[in-house]
Amino acid sequence: MKLPARTWSTVLLMGLVVFCAWIAREALQMRSVPLADNTSVEQVQAGDVERWFSLDPDGLYHMRRVERFRQEVGLPAAFDPYLNAPQGAVVPWPPYYTMVASALADDSGGRLPLEQSMAELPLFFSLLTTILVAAAAGILAGRRALLLCGLLFAFSYGAIHYSAPGVADHHSFVSMMATALLVLFTLAIRFRAFAVVRRASVFGALCGTIAGVLLGSWVGAVLYILPLQLVLAVWLWRSSADWRKGLCAFGFFFHALALVALGPAILQSPWKVEHPWMVVNLSYFHAMWLNLGALVFLPPLFLKEAWQRWYIPAVGILGALGAGILLTLDLGPAAGLREAFAWSSRADQFMASIAESASLWGKDPYQTGGFARWIGFGVLLMPFALFYAARAIFQRKEEEWWPLLIAVPLLAIQAMAQRRFAEPLAAPLALLLAWWLADIIRRKPQWSQATLASLPKGSLASLGCLLLPLALQAPTVSYAMERGTQSRFDAVYGAERSLLQWLEQAPDAPPLGPQDPLTRAPVLAAWDFGHALEWAAQRPSIASNFGSYIGMDSFQAPARFFLTASAEEAEGVLRQREVAWVMITSRFPDVLSGLCKALGVPMSDYLEATGSGKGSGRRFSAQFFQSVGAQVFNLGDVDGPQGPASPLPFLRLAHVSPVPVEVPEQLGGITSAGRLWQVVRGAEVQAQTAPGAVLRIEIPFQFRDVSGKVFLRGMWADEAVANAQGVAKLRVPYATNRNHDADVVNPTYRLGDAEAQTLEIPEQAVLEGSSVLLE
C-alpha cells in the first residue's frame, strides 16, 4: 500500500522535529569520564565513550534506588539507611519512577551499564514528549502547527536541562506524563467524548491512571492536576445538559482510577504516620482529595436534570461551609495542611540556596540566562495567545482551548518563581503558541490576503514555522551551538569520580562509635557530593541534595565541621555521625557560601570584602584560616594571619588526586582536585622526660602518582610539654609503616634539647588508639 504524499511529508516533519530535539540535547549533554590510575588527561580528552559517567546528582540517587529495588521484594523501600547516616531517613520520593526506570534500564547486573542506561532514559522520555506534543498540535491545527510546536519544544532549554544525555532524574518522565494528561484531556474535548457517557468514562479512566502514576512518581505533580480539576469545576457549573452526564462520568472515573493507581504508594508512604495530612509527600490528604473528587461527580450521573441544577450550587455551599468549619476548629485536613506547610518551610533555607529554585524573573544571580533561555521569548507572546484562546472559547464556542487557557498561565507563574518548572511549562506553552499561530494562518485574516496571494502557496507560512521557533528560542540555540563545539571533558569532575572509586575499595578504620555491621561507614562531605558518595563510593552520606528534607541536623553537620575553629567540636561532629572518611575537593571555596547559609552565619566572617568600586574584591579572612575546613583543604599545614592552626590528631591524609587545579593565591595558587582524610583514633604517644621538657614529633609524608613521581609533600607536626610527673603525651594520627597511599619519610621525635630520634608507630596503634611508649 502506497502512503499518500501528505502522510510522507508529515512523517518527515516529525522526523525533523525529533532530530532537532535530539541534537540540541546531545550538544548540552552532561557526561564525563573518570581518571583511572592508568589513564592520562590526554587519553581521556581523546575520547573514552564506553567509560563515561553521569554528572547529575539526583540521578545518581535514582540509580542506587533502582539497584536496591532489584534486590528486594515489593515496592521500592521507603526508608534508606544511607541517607542522614547513621540514623537513616525516609526517602522523600514516591516509588513509581523507580519501578519505571527499573523496567526500562539495563539489567545485565553491571553498575556502570545501569548508570549509563538510566542517564539516557530522560532523553528517551523527552523525545517521546516531543512526538506527543507535536502530534497533538498537528491534530488540533495541522502540519504547520506540528512543525512550529515541535521545534519550540525541541529547543526549550527548560526541557533540555532535565533531559540531556547524562541526566538521570525523574523530571523528564514527570513532564511527559503531565503533557500526556493535558493532551489527552484536550483531545477528549475536541472529539466530543463528553457527549457520550461510555466514551467519557474511558477517557476519564485513562486520564486518571496517568494522574495516579504521575503523583506516584512526584507528589509535586498535584500542581499539574489542579488545572484540569479547575476546568472540570468550571464545566460542571456551565455545561449544557447533553454534556453534563458525560462530564460527570469523566470526573468520577478520573478521580477513582487516580486513587486506585496511587493507592499502593499511599499505603506504603511512611509520611502519613507523622504528618497524616501533608501535601508535599503522600499522605491521607491525597486519598481524601481524590475520594472527594470522585464523590462530587457521582450523584449527577443518577439525578434528573431538574435536580442537577440544584446539585451544583449545593456542592459549592456545602464545600465552603465544611472548609470553614475545619479551618475554624483547626481539624483534620486544615490542621494537617498547616503542619505540612510548616514542615516544608523548614526546607526553604536549603531550597533558596540552589540554582534550580532561583526565580526567572529579575536578577539572575547564577548567570544561567534567565527566562529568555529557560523558557524562550515565546513567553512574551503568551498573553496574546491566551487572549485568542479566550475569544475562541466564548465567541466561537471552541471548548478545547480550556485546558491550555487555565494550565499555561499557572505553569508560567510557577516557572517564573522557580526555574525548575520551566520544563513542565515547555510543552503546553509550545502547543498554545503553535495552535494560536497556525489558527491565525489557517483563518487568513484580511490584512494578510494580499501578501499570501503574491507568494507560492503556503511558502511564507511554512518558512515562518521553521524560522520562528529558532528566533523565539535563540538563546538556547546559540548556547547549544557554543557548547556543542567544546570538549565536555572536565578533569576536576573526572578526578572527583576517581576519588569516589578509590573510596569504594578503601578499608575502614574501627568506628568511633556504635555502628550497624551491615552498613558501611559514612563519609562527611559538602552536601552536593552526597548522592555521588552513596552511588559511586557505595557509602552512606551525612548531607545530600535532599537538604533539610531529611533533617536539619544532617544538613548542618558538614558546615559545623568545616567552619569551626575547634578541633574538639569538629571531632564531636564526626563521633556523633560515626564518620570514617572526610572528603574535600578543590571546589571547597565555591561551597563556602552554602555552608555559611546552612548555619546562618555571615559569609563575611570567612571571606572579607576588600577595596571599593572597580578595585573591590574579596579575600579569605583570618577566621577562615583557623577553620578545620581550611586545614583539611590545605593538607593540614595552615599558616593563617594569626599563625598556624593546631594540628588535627584524628585525621590522616590517605589519598590525594594527582590532578592539579588553580585556586586563589591565598590558598597556594595550585591545589589537588580532591583529597580523602581517614578518621582515626590516633596513637597515644607517651614519653618520660623532665618536667617542662617539650616532646616534638614530626612525620613527613609524600604522595606519588602512577609513574612513581612524587607530586605532593606534607608534614604532620605537634609538640607537648611534660607535666609535673615528667610525662609528655601526644595523639598522633599517622603511622610510620602504613597510611594508605601516604608514604612516611624519616619520622622523628625530639625530647627537649636531645637529638632527634627515629619514630616508630604501628598502624594498629593509630587505628585503635592504643599507647606507644618512647624510650
N, C-alpha and C positions, 0 to 999 in steps of 0.2 A: 504494500500500500504506500503510495507516494504522498508525503505530507505537503500541504499547501505552502506556498512561499511565505504567507503571513506567519504560519507556525514556525518555519525555519528562522525567520527574522526575529521572532520573539525569543526563540532558544538562543540565538546569537547575542541578542541584547542581554539576556540573563547571564550568559557566559562572560560577557564583557564586564558586567557588574560584579560578578563573583571574583573574576580575575583581579579587578581593581581593589576589591576588599582584601584579597589575599596578599597582593603585592604591597599594599600600604602597611599591613600588619607585619609582614616579613621585614620591611625596611626598618620598623621600630621594634624589632624583636628584643627579648630580654634573656639572652643566653650568655654563658661564659664557660671557660674551660679551666679546670684546676691545674695548679702547678705541682705535678708529682715530683718525687725526689729525682727522677731521671729525666725530667722534662725541662728544657730551657724556655725562656720567654720567647726567643726567636722561633722555636719549633711550634709553640702554641699559636703565635701570630700567623704562622704559615697555614694554619688550619687544622683543627682536630675535631671534626664534626661528630665523631662517634662518642666522644667523652664529654660533651657539653652538659652543663647542669643549669638549673633554674635559679634565677635571681629574685624570685617572688617569695617573700617571707611567709605570707598567709598560705600560699600554695604548698609550701613545704609541710605545713601542718596538715593540710588535706591529704598529702601523700602518706604521712605517718598514720593518719586515722584510717585510711584505706588499707594499709598494710596490717594494722591491728584488726580491723573488721574481718579480713580474710582468715584470720587465725582464731576468731571467736565465733560464738553461736548467737543468733538473734540480731536485733538492731545494733548499729554501732554504739559502743559504750558511751554513756553519758558522763562518766567520770574518768579523769585522766591523771594518774599519779605523776606524770612527767611535767605537769603544769604546777606552778606555785610550790615547787619542791621545798621541803619533803612532805608537806601536807597533802598535795594534790589539789585538784579543783574540778568543779563541774564544767563541762565543755560548753562554751557559750554559742554553740551552733546546733541546730536541729539535725537529724540524721540522714535526711533523704539524699542530699547531694553526695554524701559519702557512698551510698548504695549505687547511685547512678554512675559515679566515677569508677567504682569498683567493677561494675558490669562492662564498662567500655575500655578501661585502661589495660595495659599489658599484664598478663597473668602468668608469665613464664617463671616467676619466682625471683628474678633479679631485681635489686633495688634501683639500680641506675635505669634499666628499661622502664620500670614503673614510673620513675621520676620524669623521664623524657616523654613518655606517652601521656601522663597526666598534664604535663606542661604544654601539650598540644591540644588537649580537649577544649579549652576555651576558644581557641581559634576555630575548631570544628563547630562549636555552638554558634559563634558569631557569623560564620559563613552560612549556617542554616537560617539564622535570623535575617541575614541579607536576602536570601532567597524568599523567605516568608514575607517580609515587608515589601519587597519589590513585586512579588506576585500579587499581593493584596492591592497594591497601587495599580497594577495592570488590570485587575478585575474591576476595580472601582472606577478607573478613569482612563484606561487604555495604555498602549505601549509607551507613549511619551512619559506618562506618569511612572511607568515601571523603570525606565532609564533614569529619570530625574530622582526618584525616591531611592533607587538602589545606589546611585553614586553619592547622594547626600549621606546615606548611612555608611557607605564604604569608606568615606574619608572623614568620618566623625571621630575626632580624637578621643572623645569621651568613651566611645565603644572600643577603639583601638587600644587604649591604655589598659583595659582589662581583658583583652583577647589576643594580644600579640604573642607569638611563639615564645615560650619560656615562662608565661604566666599560667599558674595552675589554680587560681582562685575560683570561687563559685559565682562571681558576679555575672559572668557572661551567660552561664546557664540560667540564672535567675531572670536576666533581661530577656533571654529567648522565650522563656515560659510566660513572662508578663506580656511580651509582644504577641505571642500566640493567643493569649487570653483576649487581648484587646482586638486583634484581627478577627478572631472567631466571633466575638460579640458583634462587631461591626458588620460582618458578612451575614450574620443571622438576621440583622435588621434589613440589609439590602435585599435579601432573598425572602423577605416577609415570613420568616419562620414563626413569628408570634401570631400569625393568623391561623395557625393550625396547632392545636394543643399537643398532639403527638410529636410534631416536628420541634416545637418549642421545648418539649421535655428532653428530647435527645440533645439539642444544643445546650440546654441547661446542665445536663449531666456531664457533657464533655467539658464545658467551661468550669464546672465545679470540681471535676477531677484535676484539671490543670491547676486551679486555685489551691486545692489541698496539697498537691505536690510542691507548688510554689512556696506556700507557707512552711511546709516541712523541710524546705531547703534553706530558707532565710526568713525569719519572723518579720523582718522589716518590710517584707512584701505586702503586709497589711496596707501600706501606702499605695500599692498598685491595684489593690482590690477595691478600696474605698471609692475611687471614681466611678467604677462600674455599678457599685451599690447606689451611688447618688443618681446615676442615670435611671436605674430601676425605680428609685423612690420618686423621681420626677415623673416618670411614665405612669406609675401607679396612680398618681394624682390626676394626670391629664389625658390618659389613654382613652381611646374610644372603646365601646362595649365589645366590638368584634376582635379587638386585640387583648382585652383585659385578661381573659382566661388563659390565653397563651402566655402572656407576660407573667402571670402568677405561676403557671406551670414551670416556666423557665426559672423564676426566682426560687421556687421551692426545691427543684432538683439541683439547682446551682449550689445552694447552701447545704442541702442534705448530702450531696456527693462530696462536697468540700470537707464536710465533717467526717464522713466515712474515710476519705483518703488521708486526712490529717490525724484521725483518731489514734492509731498506734504511736505516733510521735508524741501526742499529748499524754497518753498513758505512761510513756516511758520518761517524760520530762521530769527531772528532779526539782526544777524550779517551782513547781506548783505546790510543793510542800511548805517551803519557807515564804514564798510570795504567790499565794493562790490566785491572785487576780492581776498579775503583772502583764504588761503589754510587750515589753522588749524581748521576752523569752516565753516559750509555750507554757500556758497555764490554763486554769479553768475559765479564764476570761475568753479565750479563743473558742472553747467549746460552747460557752454561753452565747457568744456573739453569733456564731454560725447557727446554733439552735434557734435563737430568736429570729434570725433572718429567714429560716425555713418556716417557722410558725406564722410569721407575718403574711407570707404568701399562700398559706394553705387554705384558710377559710373561704376566700373569694372563689376558689375552684368549685365550691358546693353551694354558694349563695346565689340567690336570684339577683337579677340586675338591679332591682329596686333597693335591695339590701346592700348591694355593693357600694352604692353611692353614700350610704351612711357609714359603711365599714372604714373607709379610708380616713375621714376626719376623726373617727373614734380611735383608731390606732394612734394617730398623731397626738391626740389629747391624753390618752392613757399612757403613752410613752413618755410624754413630757412630765405628767404627774408622777409616774414611777421614778423617773430620773431625779425629780425634785426631792422626793422623799428620801431616796438613797443618799443624795448629796447633803441634805439637811441633817440626817442622822448618821452620816459617815459610815454607812453599812455596805457590806458585800463589795460589789464592783467599784463603788465610789471610794471606799477606804483602800481597796486594792490598787486602784488607779493612782491615788495619791502616793501610796507607798512605792509603787513601781516607778513613778516618775522621780520620786526622791532617790530611789536606788540608782536609776540611770543617770541622774545628775551628778552622782559621785564619779562618773567616768569623764566628766567634762574636762577636768584638769589634764587628763591624758589626751582625749579626743581633740582638744583645742591645739595640741602641740604637733599634730601630724598633718601632712600636706593634703591628704585626700579629704579632710574635713574643712579645709580652708574655703572661704567664700570666693565665688567667681565674680562678685560684684565689688567694684572699688579696687583698692590697693592689692597687688599680687606679691605678697612677701616671699613666695617661693620661686618667683620668676618662671612660671610654667606656661605663660601665655594667656591667662585669664579666660574669659568666656569666648573670646574670638577664636582661640584654638580649641578649647574643650567642647564648646557647643557649635561654634561657627557663626558667621554673620547672618545665617538664616534666622536666628532668633530675633533679629531686628525686623524681619518680615512677619513674624508670628502674629502680632496684633492685627495686621491686615487679613491674614488667613483666617483668624478666629472670627473677625467681623463678617467675612464672607460666609463662614460656616453658619453663623447665627442667622444671617439672612436666608441661607439655603433652607434652614430648619423652619423658620417662622413665615417665610414668604412662599417658598416652593414646597414646603412640607416634606423635605428630604431628611427624614428622621435618622438616617445612617450617619449623619455628621455628629450626633450627640456624644458618642464616646470620646472622640477626639476633642470636641469643644470643652468637655469637662476635664479630661485627663491631662491634656498638654499643658495648660497654664499651671495646674497644680504641680506637675513634674518640673516645669521650668522654674517655679519658685523654689522648689527643693534643690534643684541644681545650682541656682544662684547662691543659695545659702551654704551648700556643701557640694564640692565638685564631684564627689563620688556618684551623685545622682545624675551626672551628665550622661552616663551610659544608658540608664532606662529611659531617659528623655530622647535619645538619639533616634530610635526607630519611629516612635509616634510623631515626633516633630518632622522627620523626613516624609512620613506618609501624609501629614497635614499639608505641608508646603507643596508636595508633588501633586496631590489631589487638587488643591486650590489652583495652582498654575495651569495644570492640564485642563481643568474645567473651564478656566478663562479662555484658553486657546481653543478648546472644543466649541465653546459658545460663540467665538469670533465676534467680539464687540465691534460696534460700528466704526470706532476710531482705527481699528486695525485692518479693516476690509481692504482698503486700497493698497496697503503695504503687502498684505498676503497675496493679493491678486497679481502683483507685479513680479512675484518670485515663483520658482518651481514649487510644485505642490508639497507643502509640509517641510521644505528645506530649512526655513528660518526657525520654525518651532523645534525641529529635530536638533539643529545645531545649538539652539539655546538650551535644550535639555541636556546636551553633552557638556557645554561650557559653563552654564550657570552653577552647577554643583562645584566645579573646580574653583570658581570665583568665591562662592559662599564659604567654601572650606579651604581657602587659600593658605591660611596659617598652618593647617595640618599638612597640606600637600607640600608646602615649602619645607616644613620640618622633616617630613618623610624623605624627601629628596636629599636633604642635607645629611640625615643620619644614615640613609641607605648607602651612601658612598664612603662611609667611615668604617674603620675596623672596630668591631664591637668588643674585642678582647680588652679586658681590664686586668692588669697584673695584680692589682690590690685585691679585687674580688677572687681571682684565682688563688692568690696566696692565702686568703682567709679560708677558702674551701679546703685547701691543703692542711691548714691548721686543724680544722674540724676532723678531717680524715685521720690525722695523727692522733687526735684526742680520742677517736673511736677505739683505737687499738691500745691506748695507754693504760697500764695497770694503776689502780688506785692505792693510795696510802690508807692505813687504818682510819676509819671515820673518827671525826672529832666528837661525835655524839651517837645516840641510838640511831640505827638505820635499818630499814627493811632489806633483808638479804636478797630479795627478788628484784630490787630496784638499784640501778647503777647510781653511783654518787653524782650529785648535781654539780652544775657549773654556774658560776656567777659571771655575768657579762652585762653590757648595756642591753636594754630591752629589745632593740632591733635585731639582736643575734639569737633571741630565744628559740624561735622555731627552727632555725638552722642547727642549733645545738641538739634539739630534740630529734631531728631527722638525720642530718649528716653525721653528727657525732654520737647519735643514739644515747643521749644523756638527758636527764631532767634539767629543766631551766628554772630560774627564780622568777624572772620577769620576761615578758614576751610582747608581741604585737597586740595581745588581748588587753594590755594595760591594766587599769584598775578594775576591769570587769571581774578578774579572778582574785581580787583582794588588794586593798590599798597598801598593805604592808609589803607584799611581794613586789608591787610596782615601785615602792620607795627604797627597797633594800639595796639595789645597786648604787643609788645616789648616796645613801647613808655610808656605804663602804668607800666609794671613790672620793667623796668630798670631805670626809672627816680628816682632821689632822691627828687624831688619836689612834695609835696602833691598837690600844685595848678595845676601843669602840669598833674598829674595823674587824678585829678578830671575833668580837662578840657577834657581829652580823654573820660571819662565816660559821661560827658554832651554832647559832640559832637555826641556820638554814642547812647545816650539815654539808657545807660546800667542800668539795675535794679539789676543784680547779678554779682559777680565775683567768678569764680571757680578756685581753685588751688589745686593741688594734690601733693603727695609725690614724683612724678616724675619731679617736677619743676627743680631740679638741672640738670636733664638729658636734658631738653629742653632749658637750658641756652645758649648753643651754637647756636641753631637755632634762638633764639631771638636776639643774637648779630649779626648774619648774616643778619637778616631782616633789621636792622638799619645800617649795615655796620660799626659797631664798633668792636674793637679788644676784643676778649674774655678775654685776659689777664687783661683787666680793672676790671674784676669781679672774675677771677679765676687765681691766680698767680702761677707761677712755683716756686718750692722750691727744693733746693739741685741740684745735678748733678749726672750723671751716674746712677748706680743701686739704689742709695738712693734718686733719684729725685721723685717729686710728685707735687701735686697741693693743694692749699688751697684758700678758699674764701677770697677776699680782703676786705679792709675797705669800698671801694666803693660799693661792693655788700651789705654789711650790712646796708648801708644808703639807699638802694633802696626800693621802695614801694613793689617790689616782695618779698624781704626778710621779710618785715613787715607782709604781709598777709600770708607768709609761716610759720612764727614763731608766729602766733597768735597775732600780733600787739605789742609784747613786745620784741624789738630788742635791745640788748646791744652789739653793734659792737665795734671795736677797738677805735673808736672816740666817744664813748658814745652813749646813747640812741637816736634813731631817734625820730622825732616829731610824736606824736600820730595822727592817721588819724581821722578827725572829720566827715567823710562822709561814713564810712563803719562800719557796726556792724556784728560781727560773729553770724550767725544764725543757722548753722548746722555743725556738725563735725562728721566724721566717727569714730566709736569706734575701728576700726581695726588698730593696731599699725604696723609701718613699720620702719625698720632700715634705718638711714641716716648718713652722715658723723658726726663725733663728734663735729665739728664746729657748726653744726646745731642742736645739742642736743642729737645725737645718736639715739633717737626714736622720731617719729612724727606720726601724724594721716595719714591715707591713703588719706584723702582729706577733704576739708572744703569749705563751701559756705558763702560768705560775701554778705550782702544786702546793696545796695546803698541807703542811706537816706539823707534827707536834714540836719538833725541834729537839736536838740533843741537849741535855743539861750538862754542859761542860763545867767542871769544877777544878779549882787549883788551890793548894795550900801554900800560902806565902805570908809575908809580913803584913800586919795590919796597915791599911792605907796604900799598899802597893797596887799597881794597875796591871790587870790582865788584859792584853790586847790580842785579838785574833784577826787574822787576815786570810781570806780564802779567795785567791784569784781564780777566775774561770773563763772559759772561752768556748765558742761555738764554731763548728766547721761546716762548710757546705758539702755537697755530694762529691766534689773533687778533692776534698781534704783540705781545702784552703780555709784558714781562719778568717771569718768575716765579722766577728764581734768579740770583744774582750770586756770583762767587767770584774768587779771585786765586791765581795761582802766583807765588811769590817765592822767590828764593835769592840768596846772595852768596858771593863767593870772594875770598881775599886773594892779591894778586900775589906771585909768587915772587921770588927774588933777581935774576932777569933782567927783572923787571917785567912778567911775563906772568900774567894772570888768566884762568882758564878756568871756564866753567860749561856743564853739559849741560842743555839746555832741551827739554822735550817738547812745547811749544806753538809753533805757527807764528803769525805775525801777520797772515797773509792768509786762512787757511782751516783750520778744525779741526772738520770735520763740522758739527754743529749749534751748536757754541760760537762765539759772536761775541766776538772780542777787541776791547777798547775801550782806546785810548790806552796801548799797551805802551811802557815806558820802561826805560832803563838809566842808571846813575849811576856815574861813576868818581871815587872819593874824595869831595872836597868840591865837585866841579863840579856844574853844573846838570844836571838830568835831561834826557836826550835821547830822541828818538823811536827806538824799536827796530823793526827790520825783520828778520824771519826767515822765509824762504820755506818752504813746507810740504815741498818736496823735501828740504831740508836736515834737517828733523825726521824724515822717513821713512828717509832713507839714512844719517843720522849724519854728514853732511859738515860742514865747518868754516864758520863765519860770523865774519868779522873785523870788529870795531868800530873805527871811525875815532876 
